[in-house]
Amino acid sequence: MIRNISLIRVCQLRKIGLSLNLQSSFGTARDSSHPSWIQKRAQNYSDLKGFKTSSSAASSVGLETKPQIILKTEVVSDNLQSDSCSQGAPEEVEPGPETEGVETLDIDVESKRVPVAVSKNKLRKSRKYLKRVEQRKEKRVLEKSKRKESNREKGAGIHRKFRGNDEKLLATEKLKRGLEIGPRVVIDCQFEERMSEKEQKRFAQQIRRVYSSNRVAENPLHLYLTSLGESSPLFKICCQLNSGFEQYVIDRTGKSVTELFTDVKDEVVYLSPDAKVELEEFHPGRIYVVGGIVDETTRKNISRRFAQGSNISSARIPIDKYFSKSETGTFKKVLTINQVIDIVIEWHRSKDWVQAIQAGLPKRTGFVPAESGNK
């Protein structure tokens, strides 16, 4: 890029060993027999790339005049100590009595970029980042095409906005119907103090998945959230992480399980992985309680001890009865809140323990259906 500039770039001229003033005079012409003195003086600065003199400068010089040359260069920063020079807008030299008989020289400066050394580690990270960006783009395109295909199957010619509103209304009506006639399942939130802030955030995420699973179920459950008052920190975290949590179609109360079901305590069954009794079926008249605790350290017997102390019967999901261990896996039987709810929903749909447990049990646990398992 060729630049026509108005002041001297000092930091560039120093590199080539030149020292120029903002207005430098090349001296007075000695006599008329040497009209080409400007070209001779300019030849001394041949190191400067692109240095050109005006061809009309020599012919316009007379013996009586004292011609001067003004170099048009870029604006230089006031701080000459700095290694870099600030670039400003070019300034034009206005004509006046002090500039009469003065010629200007145009300096053509080619700007070049200096290559910067980059480590192999940074190159590798940048390649990985660009690869992830491309993968995300491809994934978004694929998901968009799938949504379009799904929307065509659901109803061609219906505006998506109105169809979405209809689906929301239908889902809300189903959830309200579940509050009236659905199987009763309670999520006990009394273990808030046992959880760290990170575990409480994970609890909020699991509650969102529980609500989503129940919302799309054919026959939604009648869900309760007990020991969850509006003043509790856990409730505030749920509101922060879950949009519209206050409007969830769920029976939410600050009362405990024992306070809420005092008159029907004999019908309450606490689901605990540490219970000694295996669950045979989900009886439609009973109330099943899931411990609302996220424990990364897997502390045992928390829910079972509470059930025993409150004179509430406890039972566990019959994983050992219908599943066996494969060659590899974690073989953990402790399930998250949303995984237990998925099992309950699927059992009420199919009445099949194998299908129900497979709906909630992760494959990484390594459990496979037993050949002699009874349904």
Secondary structure in CASP SS format (residue, H / E / C, confidence):
PFRMAT SS
TARGET T0000
AUTHOR 0000-0000-0000
METHOD secondary structure of the structure
MODEL  1
M C 1.00
I E 1.00
R E 1.00
N C 1.00
I C 1.00
S C 1.00
L C 1.00
I C 1.00
R C 1.00
V H 1.00
C H 1.00
Q H 1.00
L H 1.00
R H 1.00
K H 1.00
I C 1.00
G C 1.00
L C 1.00
S C 1.00
L C 1.00
N C 1.00
L C 1.00
Q C 1.00
S E 1.00
S C 1.00
F C 1.00
G C 1.00
T C 1.00
A C 1.00
R C 1.00
D C 1.00
S C 1.00
S C 1.00
H C 1.00
P C 1.00
S C 1.00
W H 1.00
I H 1.00
Q H 1.00
K H 1.00
R H 1.00
A H 1.00
Q H 1.00
N C 1.00
Y C 1.00
S C 1.00
D C 1.00
L C 1.00
K C 1.00
G C 1.00
F E 1.00
K C 1.00
T C 1.00
S C 1.00
S C 1.00
S H 1.00
A H 1.00
A H 1.00
S H 1.00
S C 1.00
V C 1.00
G C 1.00
L C 1.00
E C 1.00
T C 1.00
K C 1.00
P C 1.00
Q E 1.00
I E 1.00
I E 1.00
L E 1.00
K E 1.00
T C 1.00
E C 1.00
V C 1.00
V C 1.00
S C 1.00
D C 1.00
N C 1.00
L C 1.00
Q C 1.00
S C 1.00
D C 1.00
S C 1.00
C C 1.00
S C 1.00
Q C 1.00
G C 1.00
A C 1.00
P C 1.00
E C 1.00
E C 1.00
V C 1.00
E C 1.00
P C 1.00
G C 1.00
P H 1.00
E H 1.00
T H 1.00
E C 1.00
G C 1.00
V E 1.00
E E 1.00
T E 1.00
L E 1.00
D E 1.00
I E 1.00
D C 1.00
V E 1.00
E E 1.00
S C 1.00
K C 1.00
R C 1.00
V C 1.00
P C 1.00
V C 1.00
A C 1.00
V C 1.00
S C 1.00
K H 1.00
N H 1.00
K H 1.00
L H 1.00
R H 1.00
K H 1.00
S H 1.00
R H 1.00
K H 1.00
Y H 1.00
L H 1.00
K H 1.00
R H 1.00
V H 1.00
E H 1.00
Q H 1.00
R H 1.00
K H 1.00
E H 1.00
K H 1.00
R H 1.00
V H 1.00
L H 1.00
E H 1.00
K H 1.00
S H 1.00
K H 1.00
R H 1.00
K H 1.00
E H 1.00
S H 1.00
N H 1.00
R H 1.00
E H 1.00
K H 1.00
G C 1.00
A C 1.00
G C 1.00
I C 1.00
H C 1.00
R H 1.00
K H 1.00
F H 1.00
R H 1.00
G H 1.00
N H 1.00
D H 1.00
E H 1.00
K H 1.00
L H 1.00
L H 1.00
A H 1.00
T H 1.00
E H 1.00
K H 1.00
L H 1.00
K H 1.00
R H 1.00
G H 1.00
L H 1.00
E H 1.00
I H 1.00
G C 1.00
P C 1.00
R E 1.00
V E 1.00
V E 1.00
I E 1.00
D E 1.00
C C 1.00
Q C 1.00
F C 1.00
E H 1.00
E H 1.00
R H 1.00
M C 1.00
S C 1.00
E H 1.00
K H 1.00
E H 1.00
Q H 1.00
K H 1.00
R H 1.00
F H 1.00
A H 1.00
Q H 1.00
Q H 1.00
I H 1.00
R H 1.00
R H 1.00
V H 1.00
Y H 1.00
S H 1.00
S H 1.00
N H 1.00
R H 1.00
V H 1.00
A C 1.00
E C 1.00
N C 1.00
P C 1.00
L C 1.00
H E 1.00
L E 1.00
Y E 1.00
L E 1.00
T E 1.00
S C 1.00
L C 1.00
G C 1.00
E C 1.00
S C 1.00
S C 1.00
P H 1.00
L H 1.00
F H 1.00
K H 1.00
I H 1.00
C H 1.00
C H 1.00
Q H 1.00
L H 1.00
N C 1.00
S C 1.00
G C 1.00
F H 1.00
E H 1.00
Q H 1.00
Y C 1.00
V C 1.00
I C 1.00
D E 1.00
R E 1.00
T C 1.00
G C 1.00
K C 1.00
S C 1.00
V H 1.00
T H 1.00
E H 1.00
L H 1.00
F C 1.00
T C 1.00
D C 1.00
V C 1.00
K H 1.00
D H 1.00
E H 1.00
V E 1.00
V E 1.00
Y E 1.00
L E 1.00
S C 1.00
P C 1.00
D C 1.00
A C 1.00
K C 1.00
V C 1.00
E E 1.00
L C 1.00
E C 1.00
E C 1.00
F C 1.00
H C 1.00
P C 1.00
G C 1.00
R C 1.00
I E 1.00
Y E 1.00
V E 1.00
V E 1.00
G E 1.00
G C 1.00
I C 1.00
V C 1.00
D C 1.00
E C 1.00
T C 1.00
T C 1.00
R C 1.00
K C 1.00
N C 1.00
I H 1.00
S H 1.00
R H 1.00
R H 1.00
F H 1.00
A H 1.00
Q H 1.00
G H 1.00
S C 1.00
N C 1.00
I C 1.00
S E 1.00
S E 1.00
A E 1.00
R E 1.00
I C 1.00
P C 1.00
I H 1.00
D H 1.00
K H 1.00
Y H 1.00
F E 1.00
S E 1.00
K E 1.00
S C 1.00
E C 1.00
T C 1.00
G C 1.00
T C 1.00
F C 1.00
K C 1.00
K C 1.00
V C 1.00
L C 1.00
T C 1.00
I H 1.00
N H 1.00
Q H 1.00
V H 1.00
I H 1.00
D H 1.00
I H 1.00
V H 1.00
I H 1.00
E H 1.00
W H 1.00
H H 1.00
R H 1.00
S H 1.00
K C 1.00
D C 1.00
W H 1.00
V H 1.00
Q H 1.00
A H 1.00
I H 1.00
Q H 1.00
A H 1.00
G H 1.00
L C 1.00
P C 1.00
K H 1.00
R H 1.00
T H 1.00
G C 1.00
F E 1.00
V E 1.00
P E 1.00
A C 1.00
E C 1.00
S C 1.00
G C 1.00
N C 1.00
K C 1.00
END
